Amino acid sequence: MSARGVWTREQIEALGVRTDGVTACRIVYGTSRTKSYELLRSGAVDFKLIKVPGAKNTYVVPVSSILRILDGQDSEP
C-alpha cells in the first residue's frame, strides 16, 4: 500500500486468493480498523464476506470480489 493508503490493482492481486475483512474494507472504503469491524459485523459491505466459524470477528474476503467492485462489476458470477 502506498503512503496515502491507495491500493493499486497489482498490490490487491498480490494478496493472493483471499484477504481478511479489515483489509478488504480498507481497500474498498478507505475505513479505519474500528469502522471496518462495524461494517463487517453489520454485514453492510458490497463484497462477498465469509465468517470463519468458531472465530470471533474473523472474516475472509475473496480478492476476486474486491476486484469486481473496483472494476464496476457489482454482481458475483
LUMTIRO-717903 format. One record per atom (N, C-alpha, C, O): x, y, z; atom name; residue in three letters. Coordinates in steps of 0.05 Angstrom, whole numbers, plus 5000, padded with zeros to 4 digits. Layout:
N
<pt px="X" py="Y" pz="Z" atom="CA" res="ALA"/>
...
***
This chain:
77
<pt px="5017" py="4977" pz="5000" atom="N" res="MET"/>
<pt px="5000" py="5000" pz="5000" atom="CA" res="MET"/>
<pt px="5018" py="5025" pz="5000" atom="C" res="MET"/>
<pt px="5039" py="5025" pz="5012" atom="O" res="MET"/>
<pt px="5009" py="5045" pz="4986" atom="N" res="SER"/>
<pt px="5025" py="5070" pz="4985" atom="CA" res="SER"/>
<pt px="5021" py="5087" pz="5010" atom="C" res="SER"/>
<pt px="5005" py="5080" pz="5027" atom="O" res="SER"/>
<pt px="5037" py="5108" pz="5012" atom="N" res="ALA"/>
<pt px="5036" py="5125" pz="5035" atom="CA" res="ALA"/>
<pt px="5009" py="5138" pz="5040" atom="C" res="ALA"/>
<pt px="5001" py="5144" pz="5062" atom="O" res="ALA"/>
<pt px="4994" py="5142" pz="5018" atom="N" res="ARG"/>
<pt px="4968" py="5155" pz="5020" atom="CA" res="ARG"/>
<pt px="4946" py="5134" pz="5025" atom="C" res="ARG"/>
<pt px="4923" py="5142" pz="5029" atom="O" res="ARG"/>
<pt px="4952" py="5109" pz="5026" atom="N" res="GLY"/>
<pt px="4932" py="5089" pz="5031" atom="CA" res="GLY"/>
<pt px="4917" py="5080" pz="5007" atom="C" res="GLY"/>
<pt px="4896" py="5067" pz="5010" atom="O" res="GLY"/>
<pt px="4925" py="5087" pz="4983" atom="N" res="VAL"/>
<pt px="4912" py="5079" pz="4959" atom="CA" res="VAL"/>
<pt px="4925" py="5054" pz="4948" atom="C" res="VAL"/>
<pt px="4949" py="5053" pz="4944" atom="O" res="VAL"/>
<pt px="4909" py="5033" pz="4944" atom="N" res="TRP"/>
<pt px="4919" py="5008" pz="4935" atom="CA" res="TRP"/>
<pt px="4918" py="5007" pz="4904" atom="C" res="TRP"/>
<pt px="4899" py="5016" pz="4892" atom="O" res="TRP"/>
<pt px="4939" py="4996" pz="4893" atom="N" res="THR"/>
<pt px="4939" py="4992" pz="4864" atom="CA" res="THR"/>
<pt px="4928" py="4964" pz="4858" atom="C" res="THR"/>
<pt px="4926" py="4947" pz="4876" atom="O" res="THR"/>
<pt px="4920" py="4960" pz="4833" atom="N" res="ARG"/>
<pt px="4909" py="4933" pz="4826" atom="CA" res="ARG"/>
<pt px="4931" py="4912" pz="4831" atom="C" res="ARG"/>
<pt px="4924" py="4890" pz="4840" atom="O" res="ARG"/>
<pt px="4956" py="4918" pz="4824" atom="N" res="GLU"/>
<pt px="4977" py="4899" pz="4828" atom="CA" res="GLU"/>
<pt px="4980" py="4891" pz="4858" atom="C" res="GLU"/>
<pt px="4985" py="4868" pz="4864" atom="O" res="GLU"/>
<pt px="4978" py="4911" pz="4875" atom="N" res="GLN"/>
<pt px="4980" py="4905" pz="4904" atom="CA" res="GLN"/>
<pt px="4957" py="4888" pz="4914" atom="C" res="GLN"/>
<pt px="4960" py="4870" pz="4930" atom="O" res="GLN"/>
<pt px="4933" py="4893" pz="4903" atom="N" res="ILE"/>
<pt px="4910" py="4877" pz="4911" atom="CA" res="ILE"/>
<pt px="4913" py="4849" pz="4901" atom="C" res="ILE"/>
<pt px="4908" py="4830" pz="4916" atom="O" res="ILE"/>
<pt px="4921" py="4845" pz="4876" atom="N" res="GLU"/>
<pt px="4925" py="4819" pz="4865" atom="CA" res="GLU"/>
<pt px="4947" py="4803" pz="4880" atom="C" res="GLU"/>
<pt px="4945" py="4779" pz="4882" atom="O" res="GLU"/>
<pt px="4967" py="4818" pz="4890" atom="N" res="ALA"/>
<pt px="4989" py="4805" pz="4904" atom="CA" res="ALA"/>
<pt px="4980" py="4793" pz="4931" atom="C" res="ALA"/>
<pt px="4994" py="4778" pz="4943" atom="O" res="ALA"/>
<pt px="4956" py="4801" pz="4940" atom="N" res="LEU"/>
<pt px="4945" py="4790" pz="4965" atom="CA" res="LEU"/>
<pt px="4940" py="4760" pz="4963" atom="C" res="LEU"/>
<pt px="4939" py="4745" pz="4983" atom="O" res="LEU"/>
<pt px="4936" py="4750" pz="4938" atom="N" res="GLY"/>
<pt px="4930" py="4722" pz="4934" atom="CA" res="GLY"/>
<pt px="4901" py="4718" pz="4929" atom="C" res="GLY"/>
<pt px="4888" py="4735" pz="4917" atom="O" res="GLY"/>
<pt px="4891" py="4695" pz="4937" atom="N" res="VAL"/>
<pt px="4863" py="4688" pz="4932" atom="CA" res="VAL"/>
<pt px="4844" py="4701" pz="4951" atom="C" res="VAL"/>
<pt px="4821" py="4707" pz="4944" atom="O" res="VAL"/>
<pt px="4853" py="4706" pz="4976" atom="N" res="ARG"/>
<pt px="4835" py="4718" pz="4996" atom="CA" res="ARG"/>
<pt px="4850" py="4737" pz="5014" atom="C" res="ARG"/>
<pt px="4875" py="4736" pz="5015" atom="O" res="ARG"/>
<pt px="4835" py="4753" pz="5028" atom="N" res="THR"/>
<pt px="4846" py="4771" pz="5048" atom="CA" res="THR"/>
<pt px="4827" py="4773" pz="5071" atom="C" res="THR"/>
<pt px="4805" py="4762" pz="5071" atom="O" res="THR"/>
<pt px="4836" py="4787" pz="5092" atom="N" res="ASP"/>
<pt px="4819" py="4790" pz="5116" atom="CA" res="ASP"/>
<pt px="4798" py="4812" pz="5111" atom="C" res="ASP"/>
<pt px="4802" py="4829" pz="5093" atom="O" res="ASP"/>
<pt px="4777" py="4813" pz="5127" atom="N" res="GLY"/>
<pt px="4756" py="4832" pz="5123" atom="CA" res="GLY"/>
<pt px="4765" py="4861" pz="5128" atom="C" res="GLY"/>
<pt px="4756" py="4879" pz="5114" atom="O" res="GLY"/>
<pt px="4782" py="4866" pz="5147" atom="N" res="VAL"/>
<pt px="4791" py="4893" pz="5152" atom="CA" res="VAL"/>
<pt px="4807" py="4904" pz="5129" atom="C" res="VAL"/>
<pt px="4803" py="4927" pz="5120" atom="O" res="VAL"/>
<pt px="4824" py="4888" pz="5117" atom="N" res="THR"/>
<pt px="4840" py="4896" pz="5094" atom="CA" res="THR"/>
<pt px="4821" py="4902" pz="5071" atom="C" res="THR"/>
<pt px="4824" py="4922" pz="5056" atom="O" res="THR"/>
<pt px="4801" py="4885" pz="5067" atom="N" res="ALA"/>
<pt px="4781" py="4889" pz="5045" atom="CA" res="ALA"/>
<pt px="4767" py="4916" pz="5049" atom="C" res="ALA"/>
<pt px="4763" py="4931" pz="5029" atom="O" res="ALA"/>
<pt px="4758" py="4922" pz="5073" atom="N" res="CYS"/>
<pt px="4744" py="4947" pz="5079" atom="CA" res="CYS"/>
<pt px="4763" py="4971" pz="5074" atom="C" res="CYS"/>
<pt px="4754" py="4992" pz="5063" atom="O" res="CYS"/>
<pt px="4788" py="4968" pz="5082" atom="N" res="ARG"/>
<pt px="4807" py="4990" pz="5077" atom="CA" res="ARG"/>
<pt px="4811" py="4995" pz="5047" atom="C" res="ARG"/>
<pt px="4813" py="5018" pz="5039" atom="O" res="ARG"/>
<pt px="4812" py="4974" pz="5032" atom="N" res="ILE"/>
<pt px="4816" py="4977" pz="5003" atom="CA" res="ILE"/>
<pt px="4791" py="4989" pz="4990" atom="C" res="ILE"/>
<pt px="4794" py="5009" pz="4975" atom="O" res="ILE"/>
<pt px="4768" py="4979" pz="4995" atom="N" res="VAL"/>
<pt px="4743" py="4987" pz="4982" atom="CA" res="VAL"/>
<pt px="4733" py="5014" pz="4993" atom="C" res="VAL"/>
<pt px="4724" py="5031" pz="4977" atom="O" res="VAL"/>
<pt px="4733" py="5017" pz="5019" atom="N" res="TYR"/>
<pt px="4720" py="5041" pz="5031" atom="CA" res="TYR"/>
<pt px="4740" py="5061" pz="5043" atom="C" res="TYR"/>
<pt px="4732" py="5083" pz="5049" atom="O" res="TYR"/>
<pt px="4765" py="5053" pz="5047" atom="N" res="GLY"/>
<pt px="4784" py="5071" pz="5060" atom="CA" res="GLY"/>
<pt px="4779" py="5075" pz="5089" atom="C" res="GLY"/>
<pt px="4785" py="5097" pz="5100" atom="O" res="GLY"/>
<pt px="4767" py="5055" pz="5103" atom="N" res="THR"/>
<pt px="4759" py="5058" pz="5131" atom="CA" res="THR"/>
<pt px="4781" py="5051" pz="5150" atom="C" res="THR"/>
<pt px="4801" py="5038" pz="5143" atom="O" res="THR"/>
<pt px="4778" py="5060" pz="5175" atom="N" res="SER"/>
<pt px="4796" py="5053" pz="5196" atom="CA" res="SER"/>
<pt px="4790" py="5024" pz="5205" atom="C" res="SER"/>
<pt px="4770" py="5013" pz="5196" atom="O" res="SER"/>
<pt px="4806" py="5013" pz="5222" atom="N" res="ARG"/>
<pt px="4802" py="4986" pz="5232" atom="CA" res="ARG"/>
<pt px="4775" py="4984" pz="5248" atom="C" res="ARG"/>
<pt px="4760" py="4965" pz="5244" atom="O" res="ARG"/>
<pt px="4770" py="5004" pz="5265" atom="N" res="THR"/>
<pt px="4745" py="5004" pz="5280" atom="CA" res="THR"/>
<pt px="4721" py="5005" pz="5263" atom="C" res="THR"/>
<pt px="4702" py="4990" pz="5266" atom="O" res="THR"/>
<pt px="4720" py="5023" pz="5244" atom="N" res="LYS"/>
<pt px="4697" py="5026" pz="5225" atom="CA" res="LYS"/>
<pt px="4695" py="5001" pz="5208" atom="C" res="LYS"/>
<pt px="4672" py="4993" pz="5202" atom="O" res="LYS"/>
<pt px="4717" py="4989" pz="5201" atom="N" res="SER"/>
<pt px="4716" py="4965" pz="5185" atom="CA" res="SER"/>
<pt px="4702" py="4943" pz="5200" atom="C" res="SER"/>
<pt px="4685" py="4929" pz="5188" atom="O" res="SER"/>
<pt px="4708" py="4939" pz="5226" atom="N" res="TYR"/>
<pt px="4695" py="4919" pz="5242" atom="CA" res="TYR"/>
<pt px="4665" py="4924" pz="5245" atom="C" res="TYR"/>
<pt px="4649" py="4906" pz="5245" atom="O" res="TYR"/>
<pt px="4658" py="4950" pz="5247" atom="N" res="GLU"/>
<pt px="4629" py="4957" pz="5248" atom="CA" res="GLU"/>
<pt px="4615" py="4948" pz="5223" atom="C" res="GLU"/>
<pt px="4593" py="4936" pz="5224" atom="O" res="GLU"/>
<pt px="4627" py="4954" pz="5200" atom="N" res="LEU"/>
<pt px="4615" py="4946" pz="5174" atom="CA" res="LEU"/>
<pt px="4614" py="4916" pz="5172" atom="C" res="LEU"/>
<pt px="4594" py="4905" pz="5163" atom="O" res="LEU"/>
<pt px="4635" py="4902" pz="5180" atom="N" res="LEU"/>
<pt px="4636" py="4873" pz="5177" atom="CA" res="LEU"/>
<pt px="4615" py="4860" pz="5195" atom="C" res="LEU"/>
<pt px="4600" py="4842" pz="5186" atom="O" res="LEU"/>
<pt px="4613" py="4869" pz="5220" atom="N" res="ARG"/>
<pt px="4593" py="4857" pz="5239" atom="CA" res="ARG"/>
<pt px="4564" py="4861" pz="5229" atom="C" res="ARG"/>
<pt px="4547" py="4844" pz="5232" atom="O" res="ARG"/>
<pt px="4559" py="4884" pz="5217" atom="N" res="SER"/>
<pt px="4532" py="4890" pz="5208" atom="CA" res="SER"/>
<pt px="4526" py="4878" pz="5181" atom="C" res="SER"/>
<pt px="4503" py="4876" pz="5172" atom="O" res="SER"/>
<pt px="4547" py="4869" pz="5167" atom="N" res="GLY"/>
<pt px="4544" py="4858" pz="5140" atom="CA" res="GLY"/>
<pt px="4539" py="4878" pz="5119" atom="C" res="GLY"/>
<pt px="4530" py="4871" pz="5097" atom="O" res="GLY"/>
<pt px="4544" py="4903" pz="5125" atom="N" res="ALA"/>
<pt px="4539" py="4926" pz="5106" atom="CA" res="ALA"/>
<pt px="4562" py="4930" pz="5087" atom="C" res="ALA"/>
<pt px="4573" py="4952" pz="5086" atom="O" res="ALA"/>
<pt px="4570" py="4909" pz="5073" atom="N" res="VAL"/>
<pt px="4592" py="4911" pz="5054" atom="CA" res="VAL"/>
<pt px="4582" py="4902" pz="5027" atom="C" res="VAL"/>
<pt px="4563" py="4886" pz="5025" atom="O" res="VAL"/>
<pt px="4595" py="4911" pz="5006" atom="N" res="ASP"/>
<pt px="4587" py="4905" pz="4979" atom="CA" res="ASP"/>
<pt px="4602" py="4880" pz="4967" atom="C" res="ASP"/>
<pt px="4596" py="4872" pz="4945" atom="O" res="ASP"/>
<pt px="4621" py="4869" pz="4982" atom="N" res="PHE"/>
<pt px="4636" py="4846" pz="4973" atom="CA" res="PHE"/>
<pt px="4627" py="4821" pz="4987" atom="C" res="PHE"/>
<pt px="4614" py="4822" pz="5008" atom="O" res="PHE"/>
<pt px="4635" py="4798" pz="4975" atom="N" res="LYS"/>
<pt px="4629" py="4772" pz="4988" atom="CA" res="LYS"/>
<pt px="4644" py="4770" pz="5014" atom="C" res="LYS"/>
<pt px="4668" py="4774" pz="5015" atom="O" res="LYS"/>
<pt px="4630" py="4763" pz="5035" atom="N" res="LEU"/>
<pt px="4641" py="4762" pz="5062" atom="CA" res="LEU"/>
<pt px="4637" py="4735" pz="5073" atom="C" res="LEU"/>
<pt px="4614" py="4725" pz="5074" atom="O" res="LEU"/>
<pt px="4658" py="4722" pz="5083" atom="N" res="ILE"/>
<pt px="4656" py="4695" pz="5094" atom="CA" res="ILE"/>
<pt px="4664" py="4697" pz="5123" atom="C" res="ILE"/>
<pt px="4687" py="4704" pz="5130" atom="O" res="ILE"/>
<pt px="4646" py="4690" pz="5141" atom="N" res="LYS"/>
<pt px="4652" py="4690" pz="5170" atom="CA" res="LYS"/>
<pt px="4665" py="4663" pz="5177" atom="C" res="LYS"/>
<pt px="4655" py="4642" pz="5169" atom="O" res="LYS"/>
<pt px="4688" py="4664" pz="5190" atom="N" res="VAL"/>
<pt px="4702" py="4640" pz="5197" atom="CA" res="VAL"/>
<pt px="4688" py="4628" pz="5222" atom="C" res="VAL"/>
<pt px="4687" py="4640" pz="5243" atom="O" res="VAL"/>
<pt px="4678" py="4603" pz="5219" atom="N" res="PRO"/>
<pt px="4664" py="4591" pz="5241" atom="CA" res="PRO"/>
<pt px="4681" py="4587" pz="5266" atom="C" res="PRO"/>
<pt px="4705" py="4579" pz="5263" atom="O" res="PRO"/>
<pt px="4671" py="4593" pz="5289" atom="N" res="GLY"/>
<pt px="4685" py="4589" pz="5314" atom="CA" res="GLY"/>
<pt px="4706" py="4610" pz="5320" atom="C" res="GLY"/>
<pt px="4719" py="4608" pz="5341" atom="O" res="GLY"/>
<pt px="4709" py="4629" pz="5304" atom="N" res="ALA"/>
<pt px="4729" py="4650" pz="5308" atom="CA" res="ALA"/>
<pt px="4714" py="4677" pz="5311" atom="C" res="ALA"/>
<pt px="4699" py="4685" pz="5294" atom="O" res="ALA"/>
<pt px="4719" py="4690" pz="5333" atom="N" res="LYS"/>
<pt px="4706" py="4716" pz="5338" atom="CA" res="LYS"/>
<pt px="4717" py="4738" pz="5321" atom="C" res="LYS"/>
<pt px="4742" py="4741" pz="5320" atom="O" res="LYS"/>
<pt px="4700" py="4752" pz="5307" atom="N" res="ASN"/>
<pt px="4708" py="4775" pz="5290" atom="CA" res="ASN"/>
<pt px="4729" py="4767" pz="5269" atom="C" res="ASN"/>
<pt px="4746" py="4783" pz="5263" atom="O" res="ASN"/>
<pt px="4726" py="4744" pz="5257" atom="N" res="THR"/>
<pt px="4745" py="4736" pz="5236" atom="CA" res="THR"/>
<pt px="4730" py="4732" pz="5211" atom="C" res="THR"/>
<pt px="4711" py="4715" pz="5209" atom="O" res="THR"/>
<pt px="4738" py="4747" pz="5190" atom="N" res="TYR"/>
<pt px="4724" py="4747" pz="5165" atom="CA" res="TYR"/>
<pt px="4744" py="4743" pz="5142" atom="C" res="TYR"/>
<pt px="4767" py="4753" pz="5144" atom="O" res="TYR"/>
<pt px="4736" py="4729" pz="5121" atom="N" res="VAL"/>
<pt px="4753" py="4725" pz="5098" atom="CA" res="VAL"/>
<pt px="4738" py="4736" pz="5074" atom="C" res="VAL"/>
<pt px="4713" py="4733" pz="5072" atom="O" res="VAL"/>
<pt px="4752" py="4749" pz="5055" atom="N" res="VAL"/>
<pt px="4740" py="4760" pz="5031" atom="CA" res="VAL"/>
<pt px="4756" py="4751" pz="5007" atom="C" res="VAL"/>
<pt px="4781" py="4754" pz="5007" atom="O" res="VAL"/>
<pt px="4743" py="4740" pz="4987" atom="N" res="PRO"/>
<pt px="4757" py="4733" pz="4963" atom="CA" res="PRO"/>
<pt px="4767" py="4758" pz="4948" atom="C" res="PRO"/>
<pt px="4752" py="4777" pz="4945" atom="O" res="PRO"/>
<pt px="4792" py="4758" pz="4940" atom="N" res="VAL"/>
<pt px="4804" py="4781" pz="4927" atom="CA" res="VAL"/>
<pt px="4788" py="4787" pz="4901" atom="C" res="VAL"/>
<pt px="4786" py="4810" pz="4893" atom="O" res="VAL"/>
<pt px="4779" py="4766" pz="4888" atom="N" res="SER"/>
<pt px="4764" py="4770" pz="4863" atom="CA" res="SER"/>
<pt px="4739" py="4787" pz="4867" atom="C" res="SER"/>
<pt px="4731" py="4802" pz="4850" atom="O" res="SER"/>
<pt px="4726" py="4784" pz="4891" atom="N" res="SER"/>
<pt px="4703" py="4800" pz="4897" atom="CA" res="SER"/>
<pt px="4710" py="4830" pz="4900" atom="C" res="SER"/>
<pt px="4695" py="4847" pz="4891" atom="O" res="SER"/>
<pt px="4733" py="4835" pz="4912" atom="N" res="ILE"/>
<pt px="4743" py="4863" pz="4914" atom="CA" res="ILE"/>
<pt px="4748" py="4875" pz="4886" atom="C" res="ILE"/>
<pt px="4741" py="4897" pz="4880" atom="O" res="ILE"/>
<pt px="4761" py="4859" pz="4870" atom="N" res="LEU"/>
<pt px="4768" py="4869" pz="4843" atom="CA" res="LEU"/>
<pt px="4743" py="4874" pz="4826" atom="C" res="LEU"/>
<pt px="4743" py="4893" pz="4811" atom="O" res="LEU"/>
<pt px="4723" py="4857" pz="4829" atom="N" res="ARG"/>
<pt px="4698" py="4862" pz="4814" atom="CA" res="ARG"/>
<pt px="4685" py="4889" pz="4822" atom="C" res="ARG"/>
<pt px="4676" py="4903" pz="4804" atom="O" res="ARG"/>
<pt px="4686" py="4895" pz="4847" atom="N" res="ILE"/>
<pt px="4674" py="4920" pz="4856" atom="CA" res="ILE"/>
<pt px="4690" py="4944" pz="4845" atom="C" res="ILE"/>
<pt px="4679" py="4963" pz="4834" atom="O" res="ILE"/>
<pt px="4716" py="4942" pz="4847" atom="N" res="LEU"/>
<pt px="4733" py="4963" pz="4837" atom="CA" res="LEU"/>
<pt px="4732" py="4966" pz="4807" atom="C" res="LEU"/>
<pt px="4737" py="4988" pz="4796" atom="O" res="LEU"/>
<pt px="4726" py="4944" pz="4793" atom="N" res="ASP"/>
<pt px="4723" py="4945" pz="4764" atom="CA" res="ASP"/>
<pt px="4695" py="4954" pz="4755" atom="C" res="ASP"/>
<pt px="4690" py="4957" pz="4731" atom="O" res="ASP"/>
<pt px="4677" py="4957" pz="4775" atom="N" res="GLY"/>
<pt px="4650" py="4966" pz="4768" atom="CA" res="GLY"/>
<pt px="4631" py="4943" pz="4762" atom="C" res="GLY"/>
<pt px="4610" py="4947" pz="4750" atom="O" res="GLY"/>
<pt px="4639" py="4918" pz="4768" atom="N" res="GLN"/>
<pt px="4623" py="4895" pz="4763" atom="CA" res="GLN"/>
<pt px="4612" py="4885" pz="4790" atom="C" res="GLN"/>
<pt px="4625" py="4869" pz="4803" atom="O" res="GLN"/>
<pt px="4589" py="4895" pz="4798" atom="N" res="ASP"/>
<pt px="4578" py="4890" pz="4825" atom="CA" res="ASP"/>
<pt px="4569" py="4862" pz="4830" atom="C" res="ASP"/>
<pt px="4568" py="4853" pz="4853" atom="O" res="ASP"/>
<pt px="4561" py="4847" pz="4809" atom="N" res="SER"/>
<pt px="4549" py="4821" pz="4814" atom="CA" res="SER"/>
<pt px="4570" py="4798" pz="4813" atom="C" res="SER"/>
<pt px="4589" py="4799" pz="4799" atom="O" res="SER"/>
<pt px="4564" py="4779" pz="4830" atom="N" res="GLU"/>
<pt px="4581" py="4754" pz="4830" atom="CA" res="GLU"/>
<pt px="4573" py="4737" pz="4807" atom="C" res="GLU"/>
<pt px="4550" py="4738" pz="4798" atom="O" res="GLU"/>
<pt px="4592" py="4721" pz="4795" atom="N" res="PRO"/>
<pt px="4585" py="4704" pz="4773" atom="CA" res="PRO"/>
<pt px="4567" py="4681" pz="4782" atom="C" res="PRO"/>
<pt px="4559" py="4664" pz="4765" atom="O" res="PRO"/>
***
